[in-house]
Amino acid sequence: MTKTMPDEIRDIVIEKLIELLEIGIDQFTHNTRPFLSGIQQAQYRLLFLLCQVPMESMSNLGKMMYISKPYMTVLVDSLSKEGYVERLSDPHDRRIVNIAITEAGRVKIGDIRVIIAEKLSLQIQALSNEEMETLKNAVDQIIHIYKKYQTH
């Protein structure tokens, strides 16, 4: 069976997105790991997610992050111990435990973002103005498409 052009393009786009993710994750981990003192990548992801949603059940957070319930419990326990998140009982269903980010958690995310911005700034400083504009436009388009995809 011969693939149509859109299928071929789709496959190329998928491969390029995977490559981008692999490069991005590798670079992010390599360049920020030494500076994220005391916080694991999964902890950062959870805090970042909680900045986006005001409060969510532990089960839903686990699903959103593709993390098992037992690991989610360990993750929340560690962040709770540091004062970055808090557990809140659901007023309508006592079986549900909601997780919310604390002010200390928001401060920690802010600190991490500053560190990441500094590292990224060093990485892109060698780009020409034209390359910087191209990168900005490409990132804008990726974000636009991603947000469009999220709503479906």
C-alpha positions in Angstrom: 0.0 0.0 0.0 1.5 3.3 -1.1 1.3 6.2 1.4 -0.2 9.4 0.2 1.8 12.6 0.5 0.0 13.8 3.7 0.8 10.4 5.3 4.5 10.8 4.4 4.6 14.4 5.6 2.8 13.3 8.8 5.4 10.6 9.4 8.2 13.1 8.8 6.7 15.6 11.2 6.3 12.9 13.9 9.9 11.9 13.5 11.0 15.5 13.7 8.9 16.1 16.8 10.4 13.0 18.5 13.8 14.2 17.6 13.0 17.7 19.0 11.7 16.1 22.2 14.8 13.9 22.6 17.2 16.8 21.9 15.2 19.1 24.2 14.9 16.7 27.0 18.6 15.8 26.7 19.7 19.4 26.6 17.3 20.5 29.3 18.5 17.7 31.6 22.2 18.2 30.8 22.2 21.9 31.2 19.9 22.4 34.2 20.4 19.3 36.3 23.4 20.8 38.2 21.4 23.9 39.0 18.0 22.5 40.1 19.5 21.7 43.5 17.3 19.5 45.6 14.4 18.9 43.1 13.9 16.0 40.7 12.6 16.5 37.2 9.3 14.8 38.1 8.9 17.2 41.1 9.5 20.1 38.7 6.9 18.8 36.3 4.3 18.4 39.0 5.0 21.9 40.4 4.8 23.3 36.9 1.5 21.5 36.2 0.1 22.8 39.5 0.9 26.3 38.4 -1.4 25.7 35.4 -4.3 24.2 37.3 -5.2 25.7 40.7 -6.0 22.4 42.4 -6.4 18.8 41.1 -6.9 15.4 42.5 -3.9 13.2 43.0 -5.4 10.6 40.6 -5.9 13.1 37.8 -2.5 14.6 38.3 -1.0 11.1 38.0 -2.9 10.5 34.8 -1.9 13.9 33.4 1.8 13.1 34.1 1.6 9.4 33.2 2.7 8.5 36.7 1.5 5.5 38.7 -0.5 6.1 41.9 2.2 4.8 44.2 4.9 7.0 42.6 2.5 9.9 42.7 2.1 9.4 46.4 5.9 9.4 46.9 6.2 12.5 44.7 3.5 14.5 46.6 4.9 13.3 50.0 8.4 14.7 49.1 7.0 18.0 47.8 4.6 18.3 50.8 7.5 17.7 53.2 9.4 20.7 51.5 6.2 22.8 51.8 5.8 23.2 48.1 2.3 21.5 47.9 -0.5 20.8 50.2 -3.2 18.1 50.4 -6.7 19.3 50.6 -9.8 17.2 51.2 -12.5 17.4 48.6 -15.6 19.1 50.2 -17.9 16.9 48.1 -16.2 13.5 48.3 -14.0 12.6 51.3 -12.3 9.8 49.3 -10.7 12.4 47.0 -7.5 14.1 48.0 -6.7 17.3 46.0 -3.3 18.7 45.6 -2.5 22.4 45.4 0.7 24.3 45.0 1.7 26.6 47.9 3.3 30.0 47.7 6.7 28.3 48.5 6.1 26.0 45.5 5.4 29.0 43.3 8.6 30.7 44.5 10.6 27.5 43.8 9.2 27.3 40.3 10.1 31.0 39.8 13.6 30.4 41.0 14.0 27.4 38.6 12.6 29.4 35.7 15.2 32.1 36.3 18.0 29.5 36.3 16.6 27.9 33.1 16.4 31.3 31.4 20.0 32.1 32.3 21.2 28.7 30.9 19.1 29.1 27.7 20.4 32.7 27.3 23.9 31.3 27.3 23.0 28.7 24.8 21.4 31.0 22.2 23.7 34.0 22.5 25.8 32.8 19.5 22.7 33.0 17.2 22.5 35.8 14.7 19.6 38.2 14.8 18.1 36.4 11.8 18.5 33.0 13.4 17.0 34.3 16.7 14.0 35.6 14.7 13.6 32.3 12.9 13.8 30.4 16.2 11.3 32.7 17.8 8.8 32.3 15.0 9.3 28.5 14.9 8.7 28.3 18.7 5.6 30.5 18.4 4.2 28.2 15.7 4.9 25.1 17.7 3.2 26.6 20.8 0.2 27.7 18.7 -0.2 24.3 17.1 0.3 22.5 20.5 -2.4 24.7 22.1 -4.7 24.0 19.2 -4.1 20.3 19.6 -4.7 20.5 23.4 -8.2 21.8 22.9 -9.3 18.7 20.8 
